[in-house]
Amino acid sequence: MSQPIEVIGGIDTHTDVHQAAVIDTIGRHLATEALPTTPAGYRDLLDWLHSHGRVLVVGMEGTGSFGAELGRYLRANQITVIEVDRPDRRARRAAGKSDSIDAYATAVLTARATSTPKHRDGAVEAIRGLRVVRASAVKARTQTINQIKSLVITAPAEVREALRSLTTTELVRRLAASRPGTDLAGPATAVRLAL
């Protein structure tokens, strides 16, 4: 009985569909396939890779973004994943976009790509997700406070004088409890409503 051939996969990751290619160990293109970025698509992709031979390794672009979940899935199924950097734009323009996914697999085959991607799981990944949201919330809070203070500075005197000496916490409490009125033709009411 003959041994199955050994193959190397290359995957170009995207939002909705991952484009995959498979080559043999001497660099011959065997097949190309597009599969959805869903759990069923990941299973199909792995089955498709295995249908061409024994998978040695998969070269993948975007293991920290579009390919994060696929990378976790492949590693959980004992597939070695190598991060492949996107070819520089000048090289892509000169050579054209033809089969970049083959290039990912070839980069692994020729040892040009050797980076082990971050696993993007466990406590570190959980903390990273929380930090991303926190940083965004802090930035939004700062922008909102700056906008409020800017409005206070340019508000009509009756509004400005009532609010300018308050701390940020006092200012937010006062504004949350305020009832600005309904006469939007008056600048003081309009700025109170905006605040």
Secondary structure, DSSP 8 states (H G I E B T S, - for coil): -----EEEEEEE--SSEEEEEEEETT--EEEEEEEESSHHHHHHHHHHHHTTSEEEEEEEE-TTTTTHHHHHHHHHTT--EEE-----HHHHHHH-STTHHHHHHHHHHTTS--B------HHHHHHHHHHHHHHHHHHHHHHHHHHHHHHHHHS-HHHHHHHTTS-HHHHHHHHHH----S-TTSHHHHHHHH-
